[in-house]
Amino acid sequence: METTSLPRLLAVVFDFDGLILDTETPLFEAWQEAYRRKGYELRLSDWQHALGTHGGFDPVSHLRGLLGDGVGIAVVEQEVRARYRARCDTLPLLPGVREILTDARAAGLGTAVASSSTRGWVESWIERHGIRPLFDAVCGRNDVARVKPAPDLFLLAAERLGVPPARCVVFEDSPNGMRAARSAGMRCVAVPNPLTRELPLPDPDLVVDSAADLPLAEIARRLGFRLAA
């Protein structure tokens, strides 16, 4: 098919955790360390239910159940959070994120973040890394009734950008996020991180090892879109 006959892509929507910054791996590792100090092993098969959503797996309740009481759990949680934040402070933007956003801006596309984390969490990090001006909208879990795998966050992003969902491309790392994109009627590019790479992916439209693998124009073409007006 000639590129000029393809529908024009109107917006790109990014997940945040594990896609813009790999905040997912250090949180899992911090909780793994906490479990091991208590004599237990935290498995990815359990933790996967927390990826890309909110409330899918609660390590505090899970560990309390293993220990049989709540003694010291609050201290464990505080220690985990402190180690996690310290690790996040050292994280770089994942490869290709800035470039895709810059290309999207140059092409006149709408840009948004749609994350199951709080909007404040997302805003703080994208401000810190200097990419907040590259986004037209930021949607977090405090903006919707249901987080991923429900489509609400992606549909809200499309609404705020003023574009039809079918003209959006989502960049996601987690199976829950990919399911949400499909439910929203959006094409989805899977960019697995070290954790989600170990999980089955629910039939994304395109899989890349890194967001830096392909330029946005080629991603659009492979998904049946063009960038030019």
C-alpha positions in Angstrom: 0.0 0.0 0.0 1.3 3.5 -0.9 2.2 5.5 2.2 0.0 8.4 1.0 -3.1 6.2 1.0 -2.7 5.3 4.7 -4.6 7.1 7.4 -2.7 9.7 9.3 -1.5 9.0 12.8 -2.7 11.7 15.1 -1.3 10.9 18.6 1.1 8.8 20.5 0.4 7.7 24.1 3.1 6.5 26.5 2.9 4.3 29.6 5.2 5.6 32.3 6.6 3.0 34.7 8.8 0.6 32.8 8.4 2.5 29.5 9.7 6.0 30.1 11.8 5.1 33.2 12.3 1.5 34.3 10.9 2.1 37.8 9.4 -1.4 37.8 12.6 -3.5 38.0 14.1 -1.7 41.1 10.7 -1.9 43.0 10.6 -5.7 42.4 14.2 -6.1 43.4 13.7 -4.1 46.5 10.8 -6.2 47.6 12.7 -9.4 46.6 15.5 -8.3 49.0 12.9 -7.7 51.8 11.3 -11.1 51.3 14.7 -12.9 51.4 15.6 -11.2 54.6 12.5 -12.7 56.1 13.3 -16.1 54.6 10.9 -16.1 51.6 11.2 -15.7 47.9 9.1 -13.2 45.9 8.3 -14.8 42.5 7.7 -12.9 39.3 4.7 -15.1 38.8 3.1 -13.3 41.8 4.6 -9.9 41.1 3.4 -9.8 37.5 -0.1 -9.0 38.7 1.2 -5.6 40.0 2.7 -4.6 36.6 1.0 -1.9 34.7 -1.9 -1.7 37.1 -2.7 -0.7 40.7 -3.8 -3.1 43.4 -3.1 -6.3 41.4 -0.7 -7.6 44.0 0.0 -6.2 47.5 3.5 -7.3 48.8 2.7 -5.9 52.3 -0.4 -8.1 52.7 1.3 -11.0 51.0 4.3 -10.9 53.3 2.2 -10.4 56.3 0.3 -13.6 55.4 3.5 -15.5 55.0 4.8 -14.3 58.4 1.6 -14.9 60.2 1.5 -11.5 61.8 2.1 -7.8 61.1 5.2 -7.4 63.3 7.7 -5.1 61.6 5.8 -4.9 58.3 5.5 -1.1 58.5 9.3 -0.9 59.0 9.9 -3.2 56.1 7.7 -1.2 53.8 9.5 2.1 54.8 12.9 0.5 54.1 11.7 -0.8 50.7 10.3 2.6 49.7 13.5 4.4 50.7 15.7 2.0 48.8 13.3 2.2 45.8 13.3 5.9 45.7 17.1 6.1 45.9 17.4 3.7 43.0 14.9 5.6 40.9 16.9 8.8 41.5 19.7 7.3 39.4 17.6 6.0 36.5 18.0 7.5 33.0 15.2 7.9 30.5 14.9 4.6 28.6 16.4 4.6 25.1 14.4 6.2 22.3 11.8 7.9 24.5 13.0 11.4 23.9 13.6 10.8 20.2 10.1 9.5 19.6 8.5 12.4 21.4 10.6 14.9 19.5 9.6 13.2 16.2 6.0 13.3 17.3 6.2 16.9 18.1 7.8 17.7 14.7 5.1 15.8 12.9 2.3 17.7 14.8 1.1 14.7 16.7 -0.6 14.8 20.1 1.3 13.3 22.9 0.2 12.0 26.3 1.1 9.8 29.2 -1.5 7.3 30.5 -0.3 5.6 33.6 -1.8 3.5 36.4 0.4 5.4 38.8 -0.7 8.7 40.3 -0.4 11.8 38.1 1.8 13.5 40.6 4.3 10.6 40.5 4.5 10.8 36.7 4.7 14.6 36.6 7.5 14.7 39.0 9.7 12.4 37.0 9.0 13.8 33.5 9.7 17.3 34.9 12.9 16.1 36.4 14.0 14.6 33.1 13.1 17.7 31.1 10.4 16.1 28.9 7.3 17.5 30.4 7.0 20.1 27.6 6.9 17.3 25.1 3.6 16.1 26.5 0.2 17.6 25.8 -1.6 15.6 28.6 -0.7 13.5 31.6 -3.4 11.0 32.8 -3.0 9.1 36.0 -5.0 6.7 38.2 -6.5 9.6 40.1 -8.2 10.7 36.9 -10.2 7.6 36.2 -12.5 5.1 37.9 -10.6 2.0 36.6 -6.9 1.6 35.8 -5.4 -0.9 33.3 -6.2 -3.4 32.0 -9.4 -1.4 31.7 -9.2 1.1 28.7 -10.2 4.2 30.7 -6.8 5.8 30.9 -6.1 5.5 27.2 -9.6 6.7 26.3 -9.2 9.7 28.6 -5.8 10.5 26.9 -7.5 10.4 23.5 -10.3 12.6 24.7 -7.9 15.2 26.2 -5.9 15.2 22.9 -9.1 15.6 20.9 -8.4 12.6 18.6 -10.2 9.3 17.9 -8.7 6.3 19.7 -8.2 4.5 16.4 -5.7 7.1 15.3 -3.5 6.7 18.4 -0.5 4.5 18.9 0.3 3.3 22.4 3.8 2.4 23.7 3.6 -0.1 26.5 5.8 -2.5 28.4 3.3 -4.5 30.5 0.6 -7.1 29.5 -2.0 -5.2 31.5 -1.2 -2.1 29.5 -1.4 -3.9 26.2 -4.8 -5.3 27.1 -6.0 -1.8 28.0 -4.7 -0.4 24.6 -6.5 -3.1 22.7 -9.7 -2.5 24.7 -9.4 1.2 23.8 -9.2 0.4 20.1 -5.6 1.6 19.8 -2.6 0.1 18.1 0.0 -1.0 20.5 3.8 -1.2 20.4 5.2 -3.5 23.0 8.6 -2.4 24.5 9.3 -5.1 27.1 11.6 -4.2 30.0 13.8 -6.7 31.9 10.7 -7.8 34.0 8.0 -7.9 31.4 10.3 -9.6 28.8 9.8 -12.8 30.8 6.0 -12.6 30.5 3.7 -13.7 27.7 2.6 -10.7 25.7 -1.1 -10.5 24.8 -0.8 -10.1 21.0 0.5 -6.5 20.6 0.6 -5.0 17.1 4.4 -4.6 17.0 7.2 -5.7 19.4 10.6 -4.0 19.6 13.4 -4.6 22.0 13.8 -0.8 22.6 12.0 2.4 21.6 15.2 3.3 19.9 15.0 0.4 17.5 12.8 2.1 14.8 12.1 5.8 13.9 8.5 6.9 14.5 7.8 7.1 10.8 8.7 3.5 10.4 6.7 2.4 13.4 3.7 4.3 12.0 4.1 2.6 8.6 4.3 -0.8 10.1 1.1 -0.1 12.0 -0.8 1.1 8.9 -0.4 4.9 9.4 1.5 7.8 7.9 2.9 10.8 9.7 2.7 13.4 7.0 -0.5 15.5 6.6 
